[in-house]
Amino acid sequence: MTATDKQAFHARLLEIGKERYHDKHPFHAMLHGGRCTISQVRAWVINRYYYQSRIPMKDAAFLSRCDDPDLRRAWRSRIEDHDGGTEEGGGIRRWLRLAEAVGLDPDYVASTRGVLPSTRFAVDAYVAFVRERPLLEAVASSLTELFAPKIHSERIAGLLEHYTFADEAALAYFRQRLNEAPSDVEFGLAYVLDHADTREKQDAGAAALTFKTDVLWSQLDALYSAYVTPGRVPPGAWDGREGVVREPVAREAAE
């Protein structure tokens, strides 16, 4: 594949994000603009935790299929980034700090009891995709990271501006991802551009990235339907009360 072919494929991947990434979902416009109620924020934290908690499981499934030790060495940091060490660190722990900040019991959130069935279905489908599809497609599905820095930056600014619970401790997950994601996406993008050396493989890589944008979008659709409009919460999903241990503490009061 020529350099021109690679450039065209890269542009094709970027166009998928431009058209389909979940930063364009109306729920994010509400969240970043300060128009979510605290219950809606909590519902987002609860459901997004399920996705966060499955990322290292997805990456472990990927590693189990890698014969190339260089690929394993490059990829395994993703598990460490999310799981952290034995006692501290990791994206999952940082997400649970956000849960505490919005007044939720982190043990309740970690139990995943209140997660929407559509969230489970979408996230489990993503884990299965990475476990079962060719490695090229599995890596390509991770390339939503190309578009993540923008949404993390907007989220940090919007939450700090509009919500009293938001402080540096609560938003540590997003700050850290701004540091971690660039190296992840640099490796993943290079891998996909190098290995998608036929039109058929490029089509498969683009389809994998499209699938991942669908996974992210469908989670927000489920959240919006249950907790915004029409407000139809399915059986077994969070009822707006379970796991709530206190109201958020305003930044001024905490300082």
ChimeraX commands (.cxc) that place a marker at each C-alpha (Angstrom):
marker #1 position 0.00,0.00,0.00 radius 0.5
marker #1 position 1.40,3.39,-0.98 radius 0.5
marker #1 position 1.72,6.40,1.29 radius 0.5
marker #1 position -1.16,7.98,-0.62 radius 0.5
marker #1 position -3.33,4.93,0.08 radius 0.5
marker #1 position -2.48,5.17,3.78 radius 0.5
marker #1 position -3.36,8.85,3.84 radius 0.5
marker #1 position -6.70,8.16,2.17 radius 0.5
marker #1 position -7.48,5.37,4.64 radius 0.5
marker #1 position -6.49,7.59,7.56 radius 0.5
marker #1 position -8.82,10.28,6.26 radius 0.5
marker #1 position -11.58,7.68,5.96 radius 0.5
marker #1 position -11.16,6.72,9.61 radius 0.5
marker #1 position -11.22,10.35,10.71 radius 0.5
marker #1 position -14.41,10.91,8.74 radius 0.5
marker #1 position -16.10,8.08,10.63 radius 0.5
marker #1 position -15.36,9.87,13.89 radius 0.5
marker #1 position -16.49,13.20,12.50 radius 0.5
marker #1 position -19.84,11.75,11.53 radius 0.5
marker #1 position -20.48,9.13,14.21 radius 0.5
marker #1 position -18.56,9.76,17.44 radius 0.5
marker #1 position -20.76,10.09,20.51 radius 0.5
marker #1 position -19.67,13.64,21.35 radius 0.5
marker #1 position -22.54,14.60,19.04 radius 0.5
marker #1 position -25.17,12.81,21.12 radius 0.5
marker #1 position -27.73,15.13,22.77 radius 0.5
marker #1 position -27.02,13.63,26.19 radius 0.5
marker #1 position -23.47,14.94,26.06 radius 0.5
marker #1 position -24.75,18.37,25.07 radius 0.5
marker #1 position -26.92,18.30,28.18 radius 0.5
marker #1 position -24.13,17.02,30.41 radius 0.5
marker #1 position -21.46,19.42,29.24 radius 0.5
marker #1 position -23.88,22.34,29.19 radius 0.5
marker #1 position -25.01,21.87,32.79 radius 0.5
marker #1 position -28.55,20.84,31.89 radius 0.5
marker #1 position -28.48,17.39,33.51 radius 0.5
marker #1 position -30.09,16.86,36.88 radius 0.5
marker #1 position -27.94,15.22,39.53 radius 0.5
marker #1 position -29.96,12.01,39.01 radius 0.5
marker #1 position -29.14,12.05,35.31 radius 0.5
marker #1 position -25.46,12.59,36.08 radius 0.5
marker #1 position -25.57,9.68,38.51 radius 0.5
marker #1 position -27.23,7.45,35.93 radius 0.5
marker #1 position -24.45,8.30,33.48 radius 0.5
marker #1 position -21.77,7.54,36.10 radius 0.5
marker #1 position -23.37,4.19,36.95 radius 0.5
marker #1 position -23.75,3.07,33.35 radius 0.5
marker #1 position -20.44,4.37,32.10 radius 0.5
marker #1 position -18.72,2.47,34.90 radius 0.5
marker #1 position -19.79,-0.76,33.27 radius 0.5
marker #1 position -17.94,0.24,30.12 radius 0.5
marker #1 position -14.87,1.35,32.09 radius 0.5
marker #1 position -14.76,-1.88,34.06 radius 0.5
marker #1 position -14.86,-4.02,30.90 radius 0.5
marker #1 position -12.06,-2.23,29.06 radius 0.5
marker #1 position -9.27,-4.17,30.81 radius 0.5
marker #1 position -11.23,-7.38,30.29 radius 0.5
marker #1 position -11.45,-6.54,26.59 radius 0.5
marker #1 position -7.73,-5.88,26.47 radius 0.5
marker #1 position -6.94,-9.09,28.34 radius 0.5
marker #1 position -8.99,-10.99,25.76 radius 0.5
marker #1 position -6.99,-9.28,23.03 radius 0.5
marker #1 position -3.65,-10.15,24.65 radius 0.5
marker #1 position -4.62,-13.79,25.02 radius 0.5
marker #1 position -4.72,-14.03,21.23 radius 0.5
marker #1 position -1.42,-12.29,20.46 radius 0.5
marker #1 position 1.45,-14.52,19.38 radius 0.5
marker #1 position 3.73,-11.53,18.87 radius 0.5
marker #1 position 5.45,-10.58,22.17 radius 0.5
marker #1 position 6.17,-7.06,20.87 radius 0.5
marker #1 position 2.47,-6.50,20.33 radius 0.5
marker #1 position 1.71,-7.85,23.80 radius 0.5
marker #1 position 4.32,-5.56,25.36 radius 0.5
marker #1 position 2.87,-2.53,23.62 radius 0.5
marker #1 position -0.73,-3.39,24.49 radius 0.5
marker #1 position -0.51,-4.52,28.10 radius 0.5
marker #1 position -0.08,-0.97,29.46 radius 0.5
marker #1 position -3.75,-0.43,28.66 radius 0.5
marker #1 position -4.72,-2.95,31.31 radius 0.5
marker #1 position -2.40,-1.32,33.83 radius 0.5
marker #1 position -3.83,2.11,32.97 radius 0.5
marker #1 position -7.37,1.00,33.79 radius 0.5
marker #1 position -6.86,-1.57,36.55 radius 0.5
marker #1 position -3.99,0.21,38.32 radius 0.5
marker #1 position -1.77,-1.47,40.86 radius 0.5
marker #1 position -2.69,-3.77,43.71 radius 0.5
marker #1 position -3.38,-0.92,46.10 radius 0.5
marker #1 position -3.85,2.25,44.08 radius 0.5
marker #1 position -4.10,3.93,40.71 radius 0.5
marker #1 position -5.99,3.04,37.58 radius 0.5
marker #1 position -8.93,4.43,35.67 radius 0.5
marker #1 position -11.47,2.25,37.44 radius 0.5
marker #1 position -10.52,3.66,40.85 radius 0.5
marker #1 position -10.57,7.20,39.44 radius 0.5
marker #1 position -14.06,6.61,38.05 radius 0.5
marker #1 position -15.25,5.47,41.46 radius 0.5
marker #1 position -13.94,8.74,42.91 radius 0.5
marker #1 position -16.29,10.50,40.52 radius 0.5
marker #1 position -19.08,8.23,41.77 radius 0.5
marker #1 position -18.33,9.32,45.35 radius 0.5
marker #1 position -18.28,12.96,44.29 radius 0.5
marker #1 position -21.81,12.76,42.86 radius 0.5
marker #1 position -23.05,11.15,46.08 radius 0.5
marker #1 position -23.07,7.49,45.11 radius 0.5
marker #1 position -21.79,4.55,47.12 radius 0.5
marker #1 position -18.79,3.35,45.09 radius 0.5
marker #1 position -19.46,-0.25,46.15 radius 0.5
marker #1 position -22.93,0.00,44.66 radius 0.5
marker #1 position -21.55,1.39,41.40 radius 0.5
marker #1 position -18.86,-1.32,41.27 radius 0.5
marker #1 position -21.51,-4.00,41.77 radius 0.5
marker #1 position -23.07,-2.94,38.40 radius 0.5
marker #1 position -26.50,-3.86,39.77 radius 0.5
marker #1 position -28.23,-0.79,38.38 radius 0.5
marker #1 position -26.77,-0.88,34.87 radius 0.5
marker #1 position -29.23,-0.62,31.99 radius 0.5
marker #1 position -29.72,-3.86,30.02 radius 0.5
marker #1 position -28.88,-2.05,26.77 radius 0.5
marker #1 position -25.59,-0.87,28.28 radius 0.5
marker #1 position -24.70,-4.44,29.23 radius 0.5
marker #1 position -25.65,-5.71,25.80 radius 0.5
marker #1 position -23.59,-3.09,23.94 radius 0.5
marker #1 position -20.50,-3.36,26.13 radius 0.5
marker #1 position -20.55,-7.16,26.21 radius 0.5
marker #1 position -20.85,-7.13,22.42 radius 0.5
marker #1 position -17.70,-5.00,22.27 radius 0.5
marker #1 position -15.75,-7.40,24.48 radius 0.5
marker #1 position -16.93,-10.33,22.34 radius 0.5
marker #1 position -15.94,-8.46,19.17 radius 0.5
marker #1 position -12.38,-7.95,20.39 radius 0.5
marker #1 position -12.20,-11.56,21.58 radius 0.5
marker #1 position -13.43,-13.06,18.33 radius 0.5
marker #1 position -12.60,-10.83,15.37 radius 0.5
marker #1 position -9.22,-10.66,13.57 radius 0.5
marker #1 position -6.56,-8.67,15.42 radius 0.5
marker #1 position -6.63,-5.90,12.84 radius 0.5
marker #1 position -10.33,-5.33,13.46 radius 0.5
marker #1 position -9.87,-5.54,17.22 radius 0.5
marker #1 position -7.22,-2.82,17.10 radius 0.5
marker #1 position -9.25,-0.71,14.68 radius 0.5
marker #1 position -12.21,-0.78,17.06 radius 0.5
marker #1 position -10.02,0.96,19.66 radius 0.5
marker #1 position -9.45,3.95,17.40 radius 0.5
marker #1 position -12.34,5.90,18.88 radius 0.5
marker #1 position -9.41,7.07,21.04 radius 0.5
marker #1 position -8.57,9.33,18.08 radius 0.5
marker #1 position -11.57,11.45,19.00 radius 0.5
marker #1 position -11.52,11.12,22.80 radius 0.5
marker #1 position -9.24,14.05,23.78 radius 0.5
marker #1 position -11.76,16.58,22.49 radius 0.5
marker #1 position -14.64,15.10,24.46 radius 0.5
marker #1 position -12.53,14.78,27.62 radius 0.5
marker #1 position -11.46,18.43,27.39 radius 0.5
marker #1 position -15.05,19.59,26.83 radius 0.5
marker #1 position -16.23,17.41,29.70 radius 0.5
marker #1 position -13.68,18.76,32.15 radius 0.5
marker #1 position -14.54,22.35,31.25 radius 0.5
marker #1 position -18.30,21.78,31.29 radius 0.5
marker #1 position -18.42,19.87,34.56 radius 0.5
marker #1 position -16.17,22.38,36.34 radius 0.5
marker #1 position -18.29,25.25,35.13 radius 0.5
marker #1 position -21.74,23.85,35.83 radius 0.5
marker #1 position -21.66,21.31,38.68 radius 0.5
marker #1 position -20.73,21.89,42.29 radius 0.5
marker #1 position -19.37,18.36,42.79 radius 0.5
marker #1 position -16.74,18.80,40.09 radius 0.5
marker #1 position -13.19,19.31,41.33 radius 0.5
marker #1 position -9.79,17.95,40.37 radius 0.5
marker #1 position -10.24,14.76,42.40 radius 0.5
marker #1 position -13.63,14.04,40.85 radius 0.5
marker #1 position -12.35,14.66,37.33 radius 0.5
marker #1 position -9.03,12.83,37.70 radius 0.5
marker #1 position -10.12,10.09,35.30 radius 0.5
marker #1 position -10.50,12.52,32.41 radius 0.5
marker #1 position -7.28,14.40,33.19 radius 0.5
marker #1 position -5.33,11.16,33.21 radius 0.5
marker #1 position -6.82,9.95,29.94 radius 0.5
marker #1 position -5.58,13.12,28.29 radius 0.5
marker #1 position -2.09,11.91,29.24 radius 0.5
marker #1 position -2.56,8.21,28.45 radius 0.5
marker #1 position -4.63,8.22,25.28 radius 0.5
marker #1 position -2.13,9.85,22.87 radius 0.5
marker #1 position 0.41,7.03,23.12 radius 0.5
marker #1 position -2.34,4.40,22.87 radius 0.5
marker #1 position -3.82,5.93,19.75 radius 0.5
marker #1 position -0.45,6.53,18.14 radius 0.5
marker #1 position 0.39,2.84,18.41 radius 0.5
marker #1 position -3.09,1.64,17.41 radius 0.5
marker #1 position -3.33,3.92,14.40 radius 0.5
marker #1 position 0.12,2.95,13.14 radius 0.5
marker #1 position -0.75,-0.73,13.52 radius 0.5
marker #1 position -4.00,-0.37,11.57 radius 0.5
marker #1 position -2.46,1.73,8.79 radius 0.5
marker #1 position 0.43,-0.73,8.42 radius 0.5
marker #1 position -1.65,-3.91,8.48 radius 0.5
marker #1 position -4.68,-2.80,6.45 radius 0.5
marker #1 position -2.72,-3.31,3.24 radius 0.5
marker #1 position -5.61,-4.32,0.98 radius 0.5
marker #1 position -8.94,-2.71,0.22 radius 0.5
marker #1 position -10.70,-5.61,1.89 radius 0.5
marker #1 position -8.74,-5.10,5.11 radius 0.5
marker #1 position -9.36,-1.36,5.00 radius 0.5
marker #1 position -13.09,-1.98,4.68 radius 0.5
marker #1 position -12.94,-4.36,7.65 radius 0.5
marker #1 position -11.01,-1.81,9.74 radius 0.5
marker #1 position -13.46,0.95,8.90 radius 0.5
marker #1 position -16.38,-1.33,9.76 radius 0.5
marker #1 position -14.76,-2.17,13.10 radius 0.5
marker #1 position -14.39,1.50,13.98 radius 0.5
marker #1 position -17.99,2.11,12.91 radius 0.5
marker #1 position -19.10,-0.76,15.14 radius 0.5
marker #1 position -17.31,0.82,18.10 radius 0.5
marker #1 position -18.98,4.19,17.52 radius 0.5
marker #1 position -22.30,2.31,17.51 radius 0.5
marker #1 position -21.40,0.73,20.86 radius 0.5
marker #1 position -20.76,4.14,22.39 radius 0.5
marker #1 position -23.78,5.81,20.81 radius 0.5
marker #1 position -26.19,3.05,21.80 radius 0.5
marker #1 position -25.17,3.40,25.45 radius 0.5
marker #1 position -26.18,7.06,25.41 radius 0.5
marker #1 position -29.40,6.30,23.56 radius 0.5
marker #1 position -30.36,3.88,26.32 radius 0.5
marker #1 position -29.42,6.42,28.99 radius 0.5
marker #1 position -31.41,9.19,27.32 radius 0.5
marker #1 position -34.48,6.99,26.89 radius 0.5
marker #1 position -34.45,5.82,30.50 radius 0.5
marker #1 position -33.55,9.01,32.35 radius 0.5
marker #1 position -34.40,11.94,30.05 radius 0.5
marker #1 position -37.25,11.21,27.68 radius 0.5
marker #1 position -39.53,9.33,27.62 radius 0.5
marker #1 position -38.10,8.41,31.03 radius 0.5
marker #1 position -38.91,4.72,30.77 radius 0.5
marker #1 position -36.59,2.90,33.17 radius 0.5
marker #1 position -36.46,-0.83,32.38 radius 0.5
marker #1 position -36.87,-3.44,35.13 radius 0.5
marker #1 position -33.76,-3.91,37.22 radius 0.5
marker #1 position -32.08,-0.68,36.17 radius 0.5
marker #1 position -31.17,2.09,38.62 radius 0.5
marker #1 position -34.29,3.56,40.19 radius 0.5
marker #1 position -32.84,6.97,41.09 radius 0.5
marker #1 position -32.49,6.10,44.78 radius 0.5
marker #1 position -30.48,2.93,45.32 radius 0.5
marker #1 position -26.84,3.57,46.09 radius 0.5
marker #1 position -27.31,7.27,46.83 radius 0.5
marker #1 position -25.57,8.01,50.13 radius 0.5
marker #1 position -25.46,11.81,50.21 radius 0.5
marker #1 position -25.93,14.92,48.19 radius 0.5
marker #1 position -22.83,16.26,46.45 radius 0.5
marker #1 position -20.66,18.60,48.49 radius 0.5
marker #1 position -20.13,21.98,46.86 radius 0.5
marker #1 position -16.52,22.85,46.04 radius 0.5
marker #1 position -16.62,25.90,48.29 radius 0.5
marker #1 position -17.80,23.84,51.23 radius 0.5
marker #1 position -15.14,21.22,50.70 radius 0.5
marker #1 position -12.27,23.71,50.55 radius 0.5
marker link #1:1,2 radius 0.2
marker link #1:2,3 radius 0.2
marker link #1:3,4 radius 0.2
marker link #1:4,5 radius 0.2
marker link #1:5,6 radius 0.2
marker link #1:6,7 radius 0.2
marker link #1:7,8 radius 0.2
marker link #1:8,9 radius 0.2
marker link #1:9,10 radius 0.2
marker link #1:10,11 radius 0.2
marker link #1:11,12 radius 0.2
marker link #1:12,13 radius 0.2
marker link #1:13,14 radius 0.2
marker link #1:14,15 radius 0.2
marker link #1:15,16 radius 0.2
marker link #1:16,17 radius 0.2
marker link #1:17,18 radius 0.2
marker link #1:18,19 radius 0.2
marker link #1:19,20 radius 0.2
marker link #1:20,21 radius 0.2
marker link #1:21,22 radius 0.2
marker link #1:22,23 radius 0.2
marker link #1:23,24 radius 0.2
marker link #1:24,25 radius 0.2
marker link #1:25,26 radius 0.2
marker link #1:26,27 radius 0.2
marker link #1:27,28 radius 0.2
marker link #1:28,29 radius 0.2
marker link #1:29,30 radius 0.2
marker link #1:30,31 radius 0.2
marker link #1:31,32 radius 0.2
marker link #1:32,33 radius 0.2
marker link #1:33,34 radius 0.2
marker link #1:34,35 radius 0.2
marker link #1:35,36 radius 0.2
marker link #1:36,37 radius 0.2
marker link #1:37,38 radius 0.2
marker link #1:38,39 radius 0.2
marker link #1:39,40 radius 0.2
marker link #1:40,41 radius 0.2
marker link #1:41,42 radius 0.2
marker link #1:42,43 radius 0.2
marker link #1:43,44 radius 0.2
marker link #1:44,45 radius 0.2
marker link #1:45,46 radius 0.2
marker link #1:46,47 radius 0.2
marker link #1:47,48 radius 0.2
marker link #1:48,49 radius 0.2
marker link #1:49,50 radius 0.2
marker link #1:50,51 radius 0.2
marker link #1:51,52 radius 0.2
marker link #1:52,53 radius 0.2
marker link #1:53,54 radius 0.2
marker link #1:54,55 radius 0.2
marker link #1:55,56 radius 0.2
marker link #1:56,57 radius 0.2
marker link #1:57,58 radius 0.2
marker link #1:58,59 radius 0.2
marker link #1:59,60 radius 0.2
marker link #1:60,61 radius 0.2
marker link #1:61,62 radius 0.2
marker link #1:62,63 radius 0.2
marker link #1:63,64 radius 0.2
marker link #1:64,65 radius 0.2
marker link #1:65,66 radius 0.2
marker link #1:66,67 radius 0.2
marker link #1:67,68 radius 0.2
marker link #1:68,69 radius 0.2
marker link #1:69,70 radius 0.2
marker link #1:70,71 radius 0.2
marker link #1:71,72 radius 0.2
marker link #1:72,73 radius 0.2
marker link #1:73,74 radius 0.2
marker link #1:74,75 radius 0.2
marker link #1:75,76 radius 0.2
marker link #1:76,77 radius 0.2
marker link #1:77,78 radius 0.2
marker link #1:78,79 radius 0.2
marker link #1:79,80 radius 0.2
marker link #1:80,81 radius 0.2
marker link #1:81,82 radius 0.2
marker link #1:82,83 radius 0.2
marker link #1:83,84 radius 0.2
marker link #1:84,85 radius 0.2
marker link #1:85,86 radius 0.2
marker link #1:86,87 radius 0.2
marker link #1:87,88 radius 0.2
marker link #1:88,89 radius 0.2
marker link #1:89,90 radius 0.2
marker link #1:90,91 radius 0.2
marker link #1:91,92 radius 0.2
marker link #1:92,93 radius 0.2
marker link #1:93,94 radius 0.2
marker link #1:94,95 radius 0.2
marker link #1:95,96 radius 0.2
marker link #1:96,97 radius 0.2
marker link #1:97,98 radius 0.2
marker link #1:98,99 radius 0.2
marker link #1:99,100 radius 0.2
marker link #1:100,101 radius 0.2
marker link #1:101,102 radius 0.2
marker link #1:102,103 radius 0.2
marker link #1:103,104 radius 0.2
marker link #1:104,105 radius 0.2
marker link #1:105,106 radius 0.2
marker link #1:106,107 radius 0.2
marker link #1:107,108 radius 0.2
marker link #1:108,109 radius 0.2
marker link #1:109,110 radius 0.2
marker link #1:110,111 radius 0.2
marker link #1:111,112 radius 0.2
marker link #1:112,113 radius 0.2
marker link #1:113,114 radius 0.2
marker link #1:114,115 radius 0.2
marker link #1:115,116 radius 0.2
marker link #1:116,117 radius 0.2
marker link #1:117,118 radius 0.2
marker link #1:118,119 radius 0.2
marker link #1:119,120 radius 0.2
marker link #1:120,121 radius 0.2
marker link #1:121,122 radius 0.2
marker link #1:122,123 radius 0.2
marker link #1:123,124 radius 0.2
marker link #1:124,125 radius 0.2
marker link #1:125,126 radius 0.2
marker link #1:126,127 radius 0.2
marker link #1:127,128 radius 0.2
marker link #1:128,129 radius 0.2
marker link #1:129,130 radius 0.2
marker link #1:130,131 radius 0.2
marker link #1:131,132 radius 0.2
marker link #1:132,133 radius 0.2
marker link #1:133,134 radius 0.2
marker link #1:134,135 radius 0.2
marker link #1:135,136 radius 0.2
marker link #1:136,137 radius 0.2
marker link #1:137,138 radius 0.2
marker link #1:138,139 radius 0.2
marker link #1:139,140 radius 0.2
marker link #1:140,141 radius 0.2
marker link #1:141,142 radius 0.2
marker link #1:142,143 radius 0.2
marker link #1:143,144 radius 0.2
marker link #1:144,145 radius 0.2
marker link #1:145,146 radius 0.2
marker link #1:146,147 radius 0.2
marker link #1:147,148 radius 0.2
marker link #1:148,149 radius 0.2
marker link #1:149,150 radius 0.2
marker link #1:150,151 radius 0.2
marker link #1:151,152 radius 0.2
marker link #1:152,153 radius 0.2
marker link #1:153,154 radius 0.2
marker link #1:154,155 radius 0.2
marker link #1:155,156 radius 0.2
marker link #1:156,157 radius 0.2
marker link #1:157,158 radius 0.2
marker link #1:158,159 radius 0.2
marker link #1:159,160 radius 0.2
marker link #1:160,161 radius 0.2
marker link #1:161,162 radius 0.2
marker link #1:162,163 radius 0.2
marker link #1:163,164 radius 0.2
marker link #1:164,165 radius 0.2
marker link #1:165,166 radius 0.2
marker link #1:166,167 radius 0.2
marker link #1:167,168 radius 0.2
marker link #1:168,169 radius 0.2
marker link #1:169,170 radius 0.2
marker link #1:170,171 radius 0.2
marker link #1:171,172 radius 0.2
marker link #1:172,173 radius 0.2
marker link #1:173,174 radius 0.2
marker link #1:174,175 radius 0.2
marker link #1:175,176 radius 0.2
marker link #1:176,177 radius 0.2
marker link #1:177,178 radius 0.2
marker link #1:178,179 radius 0.2
marker link #1:179,180 radius 0.2
marker link #1:180,181 radius 0.2
marker link #1:181,182 radius 0.2
marker link #1:182,183 radius 0.2
marker link #1:183,184 radius 0.2
marker link #1:184,185 radius 0.2
marker link #1:185,186 radius 0.2
marker link #1:186,187 radius 0.2
marker link #1:187,188 radius 0.2
marker link #1:188,189 radius 0.2
marker link #1:189,190 radius 0.2
marker link #1:190,191 radius 0.2
marker link #1:191,192 radius 0.2
marker link #1:192,193 radius 0.2
marker link #1:193,194 radius 0.2
marker link #1:194,195 radius 0.2
marker link #1:195,196 radius 0.2
marker link #1:196,197 radius 0.2
marker link #1:197,198 radius 0.2
marker link #1:198,199 radius 0.2
marker link #1:199,200 radius 0.2
marker link #1:200,201 radius 0.2
marker link #1:201,202 radius 0.2
marker link #1:202,203 radius 0.2
marker link #1:203,204 radius 0.2
marker link #1:204,205 radius 0.2
marker link #1:205,206 radius 0.2
marker link #1:206,207 radius 0.2
marker link #1:207,208 radius 0.2
marker link #1:208,209 radius 0.2
marker link #1:209,210 radius 0.2
marker link #1:210,211 radius 0.2
marker link #1:211,212 radius 0.2
marker link #1:212,213 radius 0.2
marker link #1:213,214 radius 0.2
marker link #1:214,215 radius 0.2
marker link #1:215,216 radius 0.2
marker link #1:216,217 radius 0.2
marker link #1:217,218 radius 0.2
marker link #1:218,219 radius 0.2
marker link #1:219,220 radius 0.2
marker link #1:220,221 radius 0.2
marker link #1:221,222 radius 0.2
marker link #1:222,223 radius 0.2
marker link #1:223,224 radius 0.2
marker link #1:224,225 radius 0.2
marker link #1:225,226 radius 0.2
marker link #1:226,227 radius 0.2
marker link #1:227,228 radius 0.2
marker link #1:228,229 radius 0.2
marker link #1:229,230 radius 0.2
marker link #1:230,231 radius 0.2
marker link #1:231,232 radius 0.2
marker link #1:232,233 radius 0.2
marker link #1:233,234 radius 0.2
marker link #1:234,235 radius 0.2
marker link #1:235,236 radius 0.2
marker link #1:236,237 radius 0.2
marker link #1:237,238 radius 0.2
marker link #1:238,239 radius 0.2
marker link #1:239,240 radius 0.2
marker link #1:240,241 radius 0.2
marker link #1:241,242 radius 0.2
marker link #1:242,243 radius 0.2
marker link #1:243,244 radius 0.2
marker link #1:244,245 radius 0.2
marker link #1:245,246 radius 0.2
marker link #1:246,247 radius 0.2
marker link #1:247,248 radius 0.2
marker link #1:248,249 radius 0.2
marker link #1:249,250 radius 0.2
marker link #1:250,251 radius 0.2
marker link #1:251,252 radius 0.2
marker link #1:252,253 radius 0.2
marker link #1:253,254 radius 0.2
marker link #1:254,255 radius 0.2
view
